Structure formats: C-alpha cells, structure tokens
Amino acid sequence: MLVSLILLVFLGTFLAAAVAVAVVAVIQAKRNALVEEESGIEGEGHVPLLLREEPASSVPFWRKVLDRLNFTRLLKVRIEDAGLRWSVGRVSLAMLLLGALCFAALLNASWAPPGAALIGAWIGGSIPYWIIQHKRQQRLRTIETQFPDALDSLARAMRAGHALSGGIAMLAVETPAPLGLEFRKIADEQRLGLDWGQALGHFSARIPILEVRMFVAAVLVQTKTGGKLTEVLERLSETIRESAALRGEVRSLSAQGRLTGTILTCLPIFIALTMMVTNPSYIGLLFADPRGNRLVWAAGACLVAGHFVIRRIVDIKAPQ
C-alpha cells in the first residue's frame, strides 16, 4: 500500500511538472515568434533555416542542461543512426522517468536486496537507449544487405554514360529505404555546393560500416587520380557479397553456442518455476529467509552475467 502511494505521488508530481513546463515552453515560443515577426529577424543569430541545427529540446531550461553534457551528442548520433525522429530531450526525459519509477518501486521493497533501487534505476533508465541501439543495429544490417546491389546499379549507370552525380541521384530514387534516403542526402548536399569529399565524408560518418568506408575511399581516390571507377565498384560489390557470405557462415557455426547460452540461462528459471508449482514449501524458504533472499539475488546476478559472457564469446564481429 505504501509503495503504491509513493508511486502515485511521484507520478502526479512528475506529470504536473511536465504540464507546467510544457505550458511555459509554448507561451515562450509564441512570444519569441511574435518578437521575431515584429522585428523582421529570423532568429538564432540570423542563421538561415536550412543551416540551423535542430535543438536538443524545445524546453529552454532542459536544452541548456543538455548542451552542457557530452552524452547529448552521442545520443543524438545514435538516434540519427537508428533512423528515428525522436528528440534528445524526449529520450532523456523518458530515461529519467523510467529510472525514477524503478527507483521508487524498489526503494522500500522488503524483498529487494541493498542497492537494488540504484541498479533498478540504472536498468530502467537504460531501456530507451537499448531500444535505440536495437533499432540502429537493425537499420545498419538492412543497409549492409542493400549496399552490394546499390553498387552494381551505380556501376551499370556509369557504364551507360551517367556521371557519378547522376548515378547517385538515380540510386536516391530507385533504392528503397533506408539506403535510398542516405543516397538522397549525398545528392542534396552535392547539389547545395558541397564537394564530393565533404558529402561522402558525411555519408561515411552517418553509416559506420566498413564497406561504406571502402566505397568512399575508392570514389575519393578515383576523383583525384582517375581510373575506371566502374570496375572498382564491381569488384567492391563482389568483395562485400563474399564477406557477407563469410559472416553468415560464422553466424551459423556460432549458432550452437548462442543456443547453449540461451538454454543455460533459461534452465535455472524453468526449474525454479517448476519447483514453485510442484513443491512451493521447499523453495519458499529461499524467499522467506533473508539469507535465502540474498542468495536468490546473487544467483540471478550470476545468471545474467554468465549469459552476457557467453554471448560475448560467441559473438564474432568483423573489424570496423
């Protein structure tokens, strides 16, 4: 009852503060818009809208806090790599909210060991970041799958007489997302006046994949020294396909290790649940006695650590 009351009070306070901050932010934004309209100034230091960087948060106070943190830049890059339209301010506030909820839920729990509230706050606050990382890995794997076909299409377009800029513009239209959107950014940046070195450098920074860096290096070398770029692109496409086949073979060989780790992680939990159903008085001593409660938490921590160690062993990655 006490824990529920604490949670309700915390949620009510957080929601009231969030509503108040949102109202103040909307009023301040309207005032700034009226001032800019009356004075004829575009705002943000007379920077054109096309070159203006999106702020970390729409709330001025929270934006100032985020601008002072080094984690803000990393989180923004991860969100962009994941292809999400989330703002850094919303993600950071969601991390704080989930961390505070987990901390409040475990603070006065009699069954929780010492320090569980801090660990729970860290885990709860990390959930949005883990979701972003998962989306990022999925997007990068999709781009890695699409990239060889895109190189073949670019090579064929250049053999047909198109320039490099025309071939990339064609890929921007014909290649499905997410790789097509990245080629569209290259074409737009080159059309706005950036040279190939800057546009391709931004492309390589947005997609941290070894094959993309190889493509960028090949194009930059060809633009400086000359040569047949079509042959380079075809060989690069073939090399990428061979490396993808090799990674698939490695994943198939390490599948047994991943399955073993999953079974070893789930087996103790399954045995404990079975004993709770068949003979609850036998295993109930672990939860009734404080020493048994500590042993359960220690076993759970060792189980999680063992799972990550096994996944680390069987996770074979190519050099980046």
Secondary structure, DSSP 8 states (H G I E B T S, - for coil): -HHHHHHHHHHHHHHHHHHHHHHHHHHHHHHHHHHHHHHT--STTT--GGG----S-SSHHHHHHHHT-THHHHHHHHHHHHT----HHHHHHHHHHHHHHHHHHHHS-TTS-TTHHHHHHHHHHHHHHHHHHHHHHHHHHHHHHHHHHHHHHHHHHHHTT--HHHHHHHHHHHS-TTHHHHHHHHHHHHHTT--HHHHHHHHHHHS--HHHHHHHHHHHHHHHH---HHHHHHHHHHHHHHHHHHHHHHHHHTHHHHHHHHHHHHHHHHHHHHHHHH-HHHHHHHHHSHHHHHHHHHHHHHHHHHHHHHHHHH------
